[in-house]
Amino acid sequence: MATKYGGYMGKVMLINLSNGRIREYPWTDEDRRLYYGGKTMAAKIIGDNLCKNTKPLSEENMLVITTGPFTGTGAPSSSRFNISTLSPQTGILTSSNCGGNFGYYLKKAGYDALIIHGKSEKPVWIEIHNEKIEFHDASDLWGTLTGQAQEMLDEKLTKKNGKVPKNGKIVIGPAGENLVRFASVVSNERLAGRGGVGSVMGFKNLKAVTVSGNKEIPIYKKNKFEDLNYNWIRYLRNHPLTGDQLPRLGTAGLVSTMQMRGQLSTKNYNYGQYEDYEKVNGETLAEEFNIVNNGCLSCPIKCARTVEVNGKAVKGPELETLGLLGGGILNSDLGLINKWNYELDELGMDTISAASTLAYAMEANEQGLWDNGLEFGKTDNISQIWDDVAHRRGIGDELANGSKWLSEKYGGKEFAIHSKGLELAAYEPRRTVGLGLGYAVSNRGGCHLNGGYMVLVEGLSLNVDQQNPHGKPDFTVVFQDLMEAVSSCGQCLFTTYAFFPPPIISNPNSWYTKAFCKAVPYTGPVLRLLNKFPEVACFHLPVIFNQSKALHLITGMPVTFGSFFKAGKRGYTLERHINTHFGVDRNADTLPKRLTDVPQIPGDDSTRVPLEKMKNVYYKARGWDKNGIPTKKTLHRLNIKLKDKA
């Protein structure tokens, strides 16, 4: 539907793979004002259309691909797009964000989102160019790796157009085709990695989508936005996190800090430190393997690494991959991690879930629960294991189901490191208890970003007491809601690293930084007022948080920091509200007993996650009842309404 707002193309297309029908989906300006775009927009669409008995691998399930109002405007790090669906890995709503160029070209084609449902009888790929949407046979693409598939698609587009048009693509690899529960969707070398979105695409027999076009993306006050954008980019480039740490070492630079803080998951989260960490840290990656720094479209941060694998320059591993395929399985060979990272990307699998599932299997073998031949420190057969998982051969057929499924079959639930079926990131939560809470309550399962990323202040950038639970639930709510709003605009969450003024980060021993860190445990009541009455923040936060003003200048919506924050709160609560229909409540907000019952440091009871105590405070701060269900009053206050379904 046409829109009066800038930053939007005004069209959402509904594509039915079962019968080939294509129509516009109604999405109003009121919807745009409430939900912005991205994962929040997708949640509203899914919540309005799916019933509580919908199965993830079914024709009824929707694959909702969304952009945000920042996408394509030149705002820093704004090439992101989102894919949401019911997850075959968790059985609940999942969202997976990607920095490839697909979102930018989807906007250039004239669309804000695609909704794909149904199931094709045979493998297909979809070509979109401006108003034209076509289905093509994908039989020759089926079975190809993600890189080869993208090359073949360019050849097909060249043959049709006489040259390769500027385009964006999403593809799946063999893992998606074979319904691996943690299969990913790939765009360029970037992955919508988590929750098994690739297997939903594979179930629907959809191998790929290409998009291209020449539409202009409107901006409400272009000159004023360009002025703000110039200063915003300059601020990010001068900030110690987004202008130094991330460009210099990427996320890999966090390995050494996590080791120092006891936060580096080791041997399937048995420990928080790895004695050979220096062999797999960011410094070693930079000195011995990195060819050049790289970044997503429109990104001034450029946190990506480029390494050589088999004579080819490819995307290097991120922190999660280094941690979980390094100390997580007791492997100190960084060259192997580079190789495995590339292989998993080509096969189309999430490195976090693949690595953590492998670690569970190694420990299950060690404990005598499952004789599978996998051992910590044994690396000679891992590449073959990845291929077996992607093609569901041998033990790979079982590994393809993830650690939760395996623990339910073989036992060892206490060391199957997941929440709601989604494996945790590489941060060991017994030494960052705020993140431990975030892992447990995260809407999509064990996600550090959707969990609020409290580890940023619990040791990575600031030195807030890692073990003290006080104030952490309220901070978690604030961080979750702000990141939810940023993500819904189509922007990378790394831009939020610059929320803390540079002097606080650059001067950790200053009196003001120490005072801030000591004050955090006592700020809960103040933050709870902001959580309850976000409208009181009827202003923008200049310099350190440009998103709310940028949204106004791009769209023309009346936006303040408070209304922006409230939109994030609305999105987060909406996802929770939807998940309650699929059985999520307090009992689902859990962590394995290794993390809640067993101290990381023997005899030091503070080095475990005091989850139940923090959950009580968290639910109250959110306006949810004691069982973790959003109250009617909260839903009304946030204007959350879903369509009635038969």
Number of C-alpha atoms within 10 A of each C-alpha: 13 12 15 14 20 23 28 28 24 21 20 20 20 19 22 18 22 13 11 12 9 15 11 13 16 14 18 14 17 10 13 19 15 20 24 30 31 33 33 30 27 29 26 21 20 23 23 15 16 18 17 14 8 17 16 24 20 15 19 16 23 29 25 25 26 28 34 32 30 32 31 28 23 16 26 22 25 29 28 30 32 27 26 27 29 29 27 25 29 22 21 28 23 25 28 22 24 23 28 23 25 27 31 30 26 31 31 24 23 24 24 27 28 22 24 23 21 20 25 17 12 12 21 23 21 20 19 20 19 18 9 9 14 12 14 12 14 19 13 11 22 21 20 19 20 27 19 14 24 24 10 15 21 19 15 14 17 13 11 11 10 10 12 14 15 12 20 22 25 26 29 36 32 27 33 31 27 20 24 32 28 31 39 32 34 29 24 18 18 18 25 27 25 29 32 34 31 39 32 32 27 29 21 27 23 29 30 28 22 23 27 22 21 13 15 14 20 17 22 18 15 14 11 12 20 18 10 19 18 13 13 22 20 13 17 24 17 14 22 21 23 24 20 16 17 19 22 21 23 27 20 28 21 23 26 20 15 24 21 15 18 25 28 29 28 28 25 27 29 16 19 26 23 25 11 14 23 16 17 25 25 26 20 17 26 20 10 11 19 20 17 12 19 18 17 22 18 20 20 20 26 20 23 22 26 21 23 17 19 7 7 9 13 18 24 27 27 20 20 23 25 30 32 31 32 27 28 30 26 23 25 22 15 21 17 18 21 24 18 21 23 21 18 23 25 21 27 32 35 26 29 23 31 25 27 29 25 27 28 28 31 24 21 24 18 16 11 11 15 19 12 14 12 21 17 19 16 13 15 9 10 14 14 11 19 23 17 19 24 28 21 21 14 12 14 18 15 17 25 30 22 27 30 24 19 21 21 11 13 14 15 21 20 16 23 31 28 26 24 24 25 27 27 27 24 28 27 28 32 31 30 30 31 33 31 31 30 33 31 26 31 23 27 28 30 26 23 22 19 22 25 28 23 26 27 15 19 24 20 19 19 20 20 25 19 24 20 19 19 19 22 28 31 29 24 22 22 22 21 24 25 23 26 27 30 29 26 29 28 31 29 22 17 17 25 19 17 21 15 16 14 15 13 19 18 15 13 15 12 12 11 13 19 16 12 14 18 14 13 18 19 12 15 18 13 11 19 22 13 18 22 16 12 20 16 13 15 13 14 19 16 13 15 19 19 19 27 23 22 23 26 21 23 25 23 17 17 13 21 22 23 21 21 29 26 24 25 27 24 24 27 25 24 25 24 25 25 23 22 18 14 17 13 21 19 19 10 17 23 22 27 17 15 19 26 22 17 19 19 24 15 8 9 10 16 17 24 24 30 21 22 14 13 21 22 17 18 25 21 16 23 23 20 21 16 16 15 24 20 21 15 13 11 18 17 10 12 17 12 16 13 15 11 9 10 4
